[in-house]
Amino acid sequence: MYHENLRLREPEMPTDEALVKVLGGSYAAYEAFQDALPKIEIEQEWQWFPSHKVWAARGWHFYATARGTRKEKTLYWLYVYEGYFTVSVWFKKKNRAEALKADVSEKTKQLITEAKTFGKVPTFPVVFEMTAAEPLTDIYTLIDCKKRLEG
């Protein structure tokens, strides 16, 4: 995802100090999001993308297949911009109806409905621009929905 305000473009791993500086007043929402991840069994790791010269955080969890194989599923991507961050929960096109059934606000349902589909395996992102903690409940609900969906 490219945007002129996208930050964390130095190859050094992002620190809390760097995040506080870049996010400013939005850091409290970032911190609230981070504090909740262990409670909802999500791990987050920062990844450096040298082709785009940017850091992004991937949220994922482990699950067991019907045969008992342990697998991991990416649940969201987080990007940091000047003054805010985004959390993008990606769904397969075939799961749009399931995402719309989730107990989320009308604003989030509109995001789901209007999200454009991309890729060979059609997927769409539900993108939250985070400056405050208000949409966190909807994000957790969609993450939980995605956890339950196949693939």
C-alpha positions in Angstrom: 0.0 0.0 0.0 1.6 3.2 -1.1 0.7 6.6 0.2 2.8 9.8 0.5 2.2 9.8 4.3 3.3 6.2 4.8 6.0 6.1 7.5 8.5 3.5 8.9 10.6 3.6 5.8 14.0 3.1 7.5 15.3 -0.5 7.6 15.7 -0.4 11.3 12.9 -2.3 13.3 10.3 0.2 14.5 10.5 1.1 18.2 7.9 2.3 20.5 9.6 5.7 20.6 9.4 5.9 16.8 5.7 5.0 16.8 4.9 7.6 19.5 6.7 10.2 17.4 4.9 9.3 14.1 1.5 8.5 15.5 1.2 11.4 18.0 -2.3 11.5 19.5 -3.2 8.2 17.7 -0.6 6.3 19.7 -3.2 5.6 22.5 -5.4 3.8 19.9 -2.4 1.8 18.7 -1.5 0.9 22.3 -5.1 -0.2 23.1 -5.0 -2.4 20.0 -1.7 -4.0 21.0 -2.9 -4.6 24.6 -5.9 -6.6 23.3 -4.0 -8.9 21.0 -2.9 -11.5 23.5 -6.5 -11.7 24.9 -7.8 -12.6 21.5 -4.9 -15.0 20.7 -3.2 -13.0 18.0 0.4 -12.5 17.5 1.8 -9.5 15.6 5.2 -9.3 13.9 6.8 -6.4 12.0 8.0 -7.3 8.5 10.3 -5.2 6.3 9.4 -5.0 2.6 12.6 -4.0 0.9 10.9 -3.6 -2.5 8.6 -0.9 -1.0 11.1 0.3 1.7 8.4 0.1 4.4 7.6 -1.8 7.6 4.1 -3.4 8.0 2.8 -5.4 10.9 1.1 -8.8 10.3 -1.4 -10.1 12.7 -1.8 -13.9 12.7 -2.8 -16.9 14.8 -2.3 -20.6 14.8 -5.1 -23.1 14.2 -5.4 -26.9 13.8 -6.8 -28.4 10.6 -9.3 -31.3 10.7 -6.3 -33.7 10.5 -4.6 -31.9 13.3 -1.9 -30.1 11.3 -0.9 -26.8 12.8 -1.2 -23.9 10.4 -1.1 -20.1 10.7 -3.6 -17.6 9.2 -2.9 -14.0 8.6 -5.7 -11.9 10.0 -4.7 -8.3 9.3 -2.0 -5.9 8.1 -1.1 -2.7 9.9 0.5 0.2 8.3 1.7 3.4 10.0 1.1 6.9 8.5 1.8 10.4 9.7 -0.7 10.8 12.6 -2.6 7.6 12.2 -2.4 3.9 11.4 -4.5 1.5 9.3 -5.7 -2.0 10.1 -6.7 -4.0 7.0 -8.7 -7.2 7.5 -8.7 -9.1 4.2 -11.5 -11.5 3.2 -12.1 -13.8 0.2 -14.8 -12.4 -2.1 -16.9 -15.5 -1.4 -16.9 -14.6 2.3 -18.4 -11.0 1.9 -21.8 -12.2 3.0 -20.4 -13.7 6.2 -18.5 -10.5 7.0 -21.7 -8.6 6.5 -23.5 -10.9 9.0 -20.9 -9.9 11.7 -22.2 -7.8 14.6 -20.5 -4.6 13.5 -21.6 -1.0 13.1 -23.4 0.3 10.0 -20.3 2.3 9.2 -18.2 -0.9 9.1 -20.9 -2.7 7.1 -20.6 0.1 4.5 -16.8 -0.4 4.4 -17.4 -4.1 3.7 -20.0 -3.4 1.0 -17.9 -0.8 -0.8 -14.5 -2.6 -0.6 -13.1 -3.4 -4.0 -12.0 -6.9 -4.9 -8.4 -7.7 -6.0 -6.2 -10.5 -7.1 -6.3 -13.9 -8.8 -8.0 -15.4 -5.8 -10.5 -12.5 -5.3 -10.1 -10.8 -2.0 -11.1 -7.5 -0.5 -9.8 -5.4 2.4 -11.8 -3.8 5.1 -9.6 -0.9 6.0 -9.9 1.0 9.2 -8.0 4.4 9.5 -7.2 4.6 13.2 -6.9 7.9 15.1 -9.0 6.8 18.1 -9.9 3.5 19.8 -13.6 3.7 18.7 -13.5 1.1 15.8 -11.5 -1.5 17.8 -14.6 -3.5 18.7 -15.6 -3.8 15.1 -12.0 -4.8 14.2 -12.0 -7.5 16.8 -15.3 -8.8 15.6 -14.1 -9.0 12.0 -10.9 -10.7 13.1 -12.9 -13.3 15.0 -15.1 -13.8 11.9 -12.1 -14.3 9.7 -10.6 -16.8 12.3 -13.7 -19.0 11.8 -13.7 -18.9 8.0 -11.9 -21.5 6.0 -8.6 -20.7 4.3 
